[in-house]
Amino acid sequence: MSKQMGTTGAAGFTNPPHDAYPEAWLHVQGVNVGRAGLAADLDALVAVGISGIQMFQVMDTEAWPGVTEPVTCLTPPWDRFIGELATETHARGLSFTMQNCPGWTQSGGPWIRPADAQRTLVVTRTDVDIGADGQVALDLPQAEIIPCWKKAMPFEPDYREIAVLAFPTPKDDTPEPIAAEPVAPVPTQVAAGTHMIEYAFAAPCVLRTAELPAIASMVGGWSYHPQTRVRIEARVDGAWRIVAETDLPCANFQDLDEARLYVQPYETKRFVLALDETVATAARVTLVSPIALVLQDSSWGEKAFARFFSGAQKDDWRGEAGWTLHALLRRPAPKQDPRAWVKRADVRVLPNGATVKTQLPPGKWTFLRVGHINVMRVNAPAPVAATGWECNKLDPRGARAHFPGYIGRVLAQPGVKGKLAKMILDSWECGSQLWTEHLGKTFETRYGYGFFTNMPAIFGFVIDDPTTTRRFQTDFRRLIGELVSENYYGELGRLARAAGIQFDFETAFGDITPGDILEYYKHADVPMCEFWCPRGPCWCGSDRFKPFHPTVSAARMYGKRRVAAEALTGTPLWTERLRELKHLADRAFAKGVTHMVFNAFPHQPTVTQPPPGAAFGVTIGTAFTRGQTWWSFMPGFTRYLARIGAMLESTTPETDVLWVLSDEVDHRPDELAPGFPAGYNFDFANPDAILNRLTAQNGRVATPEGIAWRVLWMPSAERLRAAMAEKLAAFAEAGVPIAIAERPVSSATLADPDGEAARLAAAVARLAACGAFSSDLKGLLVKTVAPDLLGDGLLWSHRADAENDYWFVTDDDGVVARAVDASIRTTPDDTGAWQAWNAVSGEKRAFPMTIANGRAAARLELPVNGAIILVRPKQPVPCVRETSASPQTVLTLTSGWSLAIPRIPAPGTVPTPPLGGDTPSATFALSSFVAWKDLPGADAETRAFSGTATYKTSFDWTGSTAGATLDLGRVEACARVKLNGREIAALWCEPYRCDLSDALKEGRNDLIVEVTDSWHNRLVYDAALPEAERKTWVLQYPEKDRAYVESGLFGPVTVQQ
């Protein structure tokens, strides 16, 4: 916020600065580099209004056709290429950014030694009856490791000892599962519905723990919204008794059995439920789910769907101890014999080694030999020559070892320093890290109590009781998150700024790994999120999978002007249309994003390859390439995005509700916030911001930069640190409306600084005296502030500056044109003299609102994929309500149309971008509009045409030309309109309408409409041809039997006035 553009929302919209225009990820794939292609790429980007590139060196791809001088990453020719790239981008006014390492994840390369690599815990368990000599032999911990991306790397676990822990073996505890057989074969996959899997035990046994497959392994793309109920029953005395029941918690997409790193016998991805203790002869698992579930998979090995144990394990200990990211299970602790738990006072920390001599009392003891190893994750997907271990994320030495190996090398090349502007980190995809040197001592310094006597909880043992165990695991997760934030993100940021470059990065905490989902973003110059296309209910097209709120909220908590997004990542089917991409961008703007970074613009190394050219990574990223059919329409799209982004970044967000996050280092909340009151928007506030940045001001809470919220809402407060409770109590006493949905039952830490429990109790009493404990957020809002904006199915972002309030409004679905009755909270002096701004055309027009009962109301006519900016002046002005006639159709152009389809050059000829020559292959006299694929009399190649076809007609006009417009009706998907030899408009989204008044004339008028659609149909056609006969080239063709999409002009075409 300290780097505002220095302009108003109105000025930014009218004349967006260069910096407001989108950037693009330039992907260099494998050895495929070419000087001529690079120049053509950069010129193409400049021509359409891209403001900068973010370069990724990815894949291990062999040389493509036409690449005569392949360049291997991290060689002198590659160094020279990077120097040329810096020089050429700078000469064209493009900003130059690089991903921090080869590949897109995460931070690593061949310069990282195992000692500086990302590390994790390993353990062996040995149960022994201690005799008189007290001597115990302990096995070396072993780990089965499946390296991420399956790169061929040396086996370098680099084992280091941590500790040997010993404690009396808990009652009935053994690492071996209960002998059980399924009553019926367990199916591989089941459809949505209710499913029961029953197991019979070989003999009656004590039952305390159940283990199921990893959550993401079962639910697939629904890992962030499993919506599956699990019930476990035990057969006791011939009757079934429920011993556990819960919803599967929100997980993450790397929570998979087949991508596991597991430590014998602790397989770190499986999902554990603690059970009410019972003696049973059988058990059954019931799953109730509206989605299909996977119950068995060959990649999981020989493990059963469910396993049962007599020993006690902590509920979902793998999630709560940080091995993977799960939402916290919030259910009562199971009823179990405390003798099944480990007493912390009994845990002994012994000398390291394979043989331990002890003075322990005789009896059965459990020994844990704990060490740490290189996780053996690699940066990926990168060229083999540039692949190496992921750096340590918990120790600043990891970042210091990493930065010189890649970005430092680049900055050392002649001509690069001063031209490389930024370094970025893509989203975290490298699992979790649980150890680094001296972590135990660091824990004890920060939290003031013993680490190693609680360490068995990291491996699932219950220490003292479930609540105590959970509080220790929370402290451990919190420490891991703090170290990643400080020593990875913080240190890389310090190194980047010391080198004179900016540091931007995407999501980590709450995405793959546990930690404060906002705090680490304070180390970013620009926080980034991402959104994919097409939209869908699961996988990456879902807002739950790729959310906006954490990144947007972090930017607001920590004073960042810009919220960037890796934009429009998806699966390239070559059917993408700019109007649909626009709608996805509109949704992102309404959610709080202010700047787009396209994924992706792949480097095309030659200028002679057939179109459309390479997409990124075959199956990832919208194909923003200079060979795209619709590339010439991109200036309108980038200008549209720049207008909105500049307006947003020149103004301050106005949001009513501040959603206070759990103090227990939980998963991120549901992005869609089901049940949240309509008409209000919210931001998240994290504990760090509550404690260190937010203050009470005039009955609101505000940041130092002046962003303020009217109401605080904390839906999860089961456990709360005293300092958090004290700060919230101070807000309440200062008159800030607060609703905390539950009273804390204990602290969220096991540390006891200055009497934690007594301080928490006192703060809770203060909150209660203020009436802060309530689950009725809607009731509090009704008493506090009216809804900001009401309108069925609308998304919006409310912003303000000294001159105006602005509401960027779009339809959530966007699939049909809609008229929506909307009302907006307004001020008593509002005269209704509002404006509506159109970011496609740049038009600002009067938009009178009806004022009544403190609200401004109007009907919003939104076209398909439509959006609008509503503007209310802060200084009241008279409202002029003019009555004007609606446009009337004067002519309907149904006859006299011809259609010319050009020919794509033959294989082996140099193409004319983007489609090839303009010699018609066929001209058709049209009696009606029809899709190209259905043209009567057309041959198969013509029906598969992709690119730009030309429609012509003429019509007579008499009378005034003022106010005359052309409406093309339905267009698939872009149209360039020319009248009487003059280009009128380039139309790429609804409504396909343009002003004719300046070119229209009395008498005969010649109309040309050039319609452009995607590459899809031609690529499907070529996929069925022998390679030598294809006139196109891509890395991967669509399936040859895919149905053609409809392309062309469909009308009705009318002239209105």
RAHU-V964155 format. One record per backbone hydrogen bond with DSSP energy under -0.5 kcal/mol. NH is the residue of the N-H (numbers start at 1). CO is the residue of the C=O. If there is no record, write none. Layout:
NH/CO ; NH/CO
//
This chain:
2/559 ; 4/1 ; 5/649 ; 12/8 ; 13/9 ; 14/10 ; 15/11 ; 16/13 ; 20/17 ; 21/18 ; 23/596 ; 24/52 ; 25/598 ; 26/24 ; 26/54 ; 27/25 ; 27/601 ; 28/26 ; 28/56 ; 29/27 ; 30/28 ; 30/58 ; 31/61 ; 32/29 ; 33/31 ; 37/605 ; 38/34 ; 39/35 ; 40/36 ; 41/37 ; 42/38 ; 43/39 ; 44/40 ; 45/41 ; 46/42 ; 47/43 ; 48/44 ; 48/45 ; 49/46 ; 50/45 ; 51/22 ; 52/22 ; 53/95 ; 54/24 ; 55/97 ; 56/26 ; 58/28 ; 58/56 ; 59/381 ; 67/64 ; 68/66 ; 71/31 ; 75/72 ; 79/75 ; 80/76 ; 81/77 ; 82/78 ; 83/79 ; 84/80 ; 85/81 ; 86/82 ; 87/83 ; 88/84 ; 89/85 ; 90/86 ; 91/87 ; 92/88 ; 93/90 ; 94/89 ; 95/51 ; 96/419 ; 97/53 ; 98/422 ; 99/55 ; 100/424 ; 103/57 ; 104/380 ; 105/380 ; 109/389 ; 112/109 ; 113/111 ; 116/113 ; 117/114 ; 118/390 ; 119/435 ; 120/373 ; 122/371 ; 124/369 ; 126/367 ; 128/126 ; 128/365 ; 130/128 ; 130/363 ; 136/356 ; 138/354 ; 144/262 ; 145/143 ; 146/260 ; 147/145 ; 150/147 ; 151/148 ; 153/151 ; 156/154 ; 160/372 ; 162/370 ; 163/370 ; 164/350 ; 165/368 ; 166/348 ; 167/366 ; 169/364 ; 171/339 ; 173/170 ; 178/308 ; 180/178 ; 181/200 ; 183/198 ; 187/185 ; 190/293 ; 193/289 ; 195/287 ; 197/285 ; 199/283 ; 200/181 ; 201/281 ; 202/179 ; 205/280 ; 207/278 ; 208/309 ; 209/309 ; 210/273 ; 211/307 ; 212/271 ; 216/255 ; 217/255 ; 218/214 ; 218/215 ; 219/215 ; 220/216 ; 222/219 ; 223/220 ; 225/222 ; 229/288 ; 230/246 ; 231/286 ; 232/244 ; 233/284 ; 234/241 ; 235/282 ; 236/234 ; 236/239 ; 239/236 ; 241/234 ; 243/232 ; 244/232 ; 246/230 ; 248/228 ; 251/223 ; 255/252 ; 256/254 ; 259/256 ; 260/257 ; 262/144 ; 263/266 ; 264/142 ; 264/262 ; 266/263 ; 267/265 ; 268/266 ; 270/267 ; 271/212 ; 272/270 ; 273/210 ; 275/208 ; 276/243 ; 277/335 ; 278/207 ; 280/205 ; 280/278 ; 281/235 ; 282/235 ; 283/199 ; 284/233 ; 285/197 ; 286/231 ; 287/195 ; 288/229 ; 289/193 ; 289/287 ; 290/227 ; 293/190 ; 294/218 ; 295/188 ; 295/293 ; 296/188 ; 300/297 ; 301/298 ; 303/300 ; 307/211 ; 309/209 ; 312/340 ; 314/460 ; 316/272 ; 317/314 ; 319/316 ; 320/316 ; 321/317 ; 322/319 ; 323/318 ; 324/318 ; 326/324 ; 327/250 ; 330/328 ; 331/329 ; 336/334 ; 340/337 ; 341/338 ; 342/462 ; 344/342 ; 346/343 ; 347/343 ; 347/344 ; 348/166 ; 350/164 ; 350/348 ; 356/136 ; 358/134 ; 358/356 ; 363/130 ; 365/128 ; 365/363 ; 366/167 ; 367/126 ; 368/165 ; 369/124 ; 369/367 ; 370/163 ; 370/368 ; 371/122 ; 372/160 ; 373/120 ; 374/157 ; 375/118 ; 379/388 ; 380/105 ; 386/383 ; 387/384 ; 389/112 ; 390/377 ; 391/107 ; 392/116 ; 398/395 ; 399/395 ; 400/396 ; 401/397 ; 402/398 ; 403/399 ; 404/400 ; 405/402 ; 406/402 ; 406/403 ; 408/403 ; 409/404 ; 410/406 ; 411/407 ; 412/408 ; 413/410 ; 416/413 ; 417/411 ; 417/413 ; 419/416 ; 420/416 ; 421/96 ; 421/419 ; 422/96 ; 423/502 ; 424/98 ; 425/504 ; 428/507 ; 434/119 ; 435/119 ; 439/436 ; 442/438 ; 443/439 ; 444/440 ; 445/441 ; 446/442 ; 447/443 ; 448/444 ; 454/451 ; 455/451 ; 457/454 ; 458/455 ; 459/455 ; 459/456 ; 460/457 ; 461/456 ; 463/461 ; 464/342 ; 464/462 ; 465/463 ; 469/465 ; 470/466 ; 471/467 ; 472/468 ; 473/469 ; 474/470 ; 475/471 ; 476/472 ; 477/473 ; 478/474 ; 479/475 ; 480/476 ; 481/477 ; 482/478 ; 483/479 ; 484/480 ; 485/481 ; 486/482 ; 487/483 ; 488/484 ; 489/484 ; 490/485 ; 491/486 ; 492/488 ; 493/489 ; 494/490 ; 495/491 ; 496/492 ; 497/493 ; 498/494 ; 499/495 ; 500/497 ; 501/496 ; 502/421 ; 504/423 ; 505/526 ; 506/425 ; 510/513 ; 511/508 ; 512/508 ; 513/508 ; 520/516 ; 521/518 ; 522/519 ; 523/520 ; 524/521 ; 525/503 ; 526/503 ; 527/562 ; 528/505 ; 529/564 ; 531/566 ; 532/540 ; 533/569 ; 536/541 ; 539/221 ; 541/538 ; 542/539 ; 546/542 ; 552/548 ; 553/549 ; 554/550 ; 555/551 ; 556/552 ; 557/553 ; 558/554 ; 559/556 ; 560/555 ; 561/559 ; 564/527 ; 565/595 ; 566/529 ; 567/565 ; 567/597 ; 568/531 ; 569/531 ; 571/533 ; 572/570 ; 573/571 ; 580/577 ; 581/577 ; 582/578 ; 583/579 ; 584/580 ; 585/581 ; 586/582 ; 587/583 ; 588/584 ; 589/585 ; 590/586 ; 591/587 ; 592/588 ; 592/589 ; 593/588 ; 594/563 ; 595/563 ; 597/565 ; 598/23 ; 599/567 ; 600/598 ; 601/25 ; 602/600 ; 603/27 ; 605/603 ; 613/1033 ; 618/615 ; 619/617 ; 620/616 ; 621/570 ; 622/568 ; 622/599 ; 624/600 ; 624/622 ; 625/623 ; 628/625 ; 631/628 ; 633/630 ; 634/631 ; 636/633 ; 637/633 ; 638/634 ; 639/635 ; 640/636 ; 641/637 ; 642/638 ; 643/639 ; 644/640 ; 645/641 ; 646/642 ; 647/643 ; 648/644 ; 649/645 ; 650/646 ; 651/648 ; 652/800 ; 654/798 ; 655/653 ; 655/708 ; 657/681 ; 658/711 ; 659/657 ; 659/683 ; 660/658 ; 660/713 ; 661/685 ; 663/719 ; 665/662 ; 673/670 ; 676/673 ; 680/677 ; 683/657 ; 685/659 ; 690/686 ; 691/687 ; 692/688 ; 693/689 ; 694/689 ; 695/702 ; 697/700 ; 700/697 ; 701/709 ; 702/695 ; 703/707 ; 706/703 ; 709/701 ; 710/656 ; 711/656 ; 712/737 ; 713/658 ; 714/739 ; 720/746 ; 725/721 ; 726/722 ; 727/723 ; 728/724 ; 729/725 ; 730/726 ; 731/727 ; 732/728 ; 733/729 ; 734/730 ; 734/731 ; 735/732 ; 736/731 ; 737/699 ; 737/710 ; 739/712 ; 740/772 ; 741/714 ; 741/739 ; 745/718 ; 746/718 ; 750/471 ; 755/752 ; 759/755 ; 760/756 ; 761/757 ; 762/758 ; 763/759 ; 764/760 ; 765/761 ; 766/762 ; 767/763 ; 768/764 ; 769/765 ; 770/766 ; 771/768 ; 772/767 ; 774/740 ; 774/772 ; 777/775 ; 780/776 ; 781/777 ; 782/778 ; 783/779 ; 784/780 ; 785/781 ; 788/679 ; 789/679 ; 790/823 ; 794/791 ; 795/810 ; 797/808 ; 799/797 ; 799/806 ; 800/652 ; 801/804 ; 805/872 ; 806/799 ; 807/870 ; 808/797 ; 809/807 ; 809/868 ; 810/795 ; 811/866 ; 812/793 ; 818/862 ; 820/818 ; 820/860 ; 822/820 ; 822/858 ; 823/790 ; 824/856 ; 825/788 ; 826/854 ; 830/827 ; 834/832 ; 835/871 ; 836/845 ; 837/869 ; 838/843 ; 839/837 ; 842/838 ; 845/836 ; 847/834 ; 849/832 ; 850/857 ; 851/849 ; 852/850 ; 852/855 ; 855/852 ; 856/824 ; 857/850 ; 857/855 ; 858/822 ; 860/820 ; 860/858 ; 861/859 ; 862/818 ; 862/860 ; 863/861 ; 865/814 ; 866/863 ; 868/809 ; 869/837 ; 870/807 ; 870/868 ; 871/835 ; 872/805 ; 873/833 ; 873/871 ; 874/803 ; 875/803 ; 876/874 ; 880/878 ; 881/879 ; 882/880 ; 884/882 ; 890/888 ; 890/1055 ; 891/1055 ; 893/891 ; 893/1053 ; 894/892 ; 897/926 ; 898/952 ; 899/924 ; 900/950 ; 901/922 ; 902/900 ; 902/948 ; 903/919 ; 909/906 ; 913/911 ; 915/912 ; 916/912 ; 921/901 ; 922/901 ; 924/899 ; 926/897 ; 926/924 ; 932/1047 ; 934/931 ; 935/932 ; 938/935 ; 943/939 ; 944/940 ; 945/942 ; 949/947 ; 949/1011 ; 950/900 ; 951/949 ; 951/1009 ; 952/898 ; 953/1007 ; 955/1005 ; 957/1003 ; 964/961 ; 965/1056 ; 966/994 ; 967/1054 ; 968/966 ; 968/992 ; 970/1051 ; 972/1048 ; 974/1012 ; 975/987 ; 976/1010 ; 977/975 ; 977/985 ; 978/1008 ; 979/982 ; 980/1006 ; 982/979 ; 984/977 ; 985/977 ; 987/975 ; 987/985 ; 988/986 ; 993/991 ; 994/966 ; 996/964 ; 997/964 ; 999/996 ; 1000/996 ; 1003/957 ; 1005/955 ; 1007/953 ; 1007/1005 ; 1008/978 ; 1009/951 ; 1010/976 ; 1011/949 ; 1011/1009 ; 1012/974 ; 1013/947 ; 1016/574 ; 1019/1015 ; 1020/1016 ; 1021/1017 ; 1022/1018 ; 1023/1019 ; 1024/1020 ; 1024/1021 ; 1025/1022 ; 1029/1026 ; 1030/1026 ; 1030/1027 ; 1033/611 ; 1042/1039 ; 1048/972 ; 1050/970 ; 1051/968 ; 1051/970 ; 1054/967 ; 1054/1052 ; 1055/891 ; 1056/965 ; 1056/1054 ; 1057/888
//
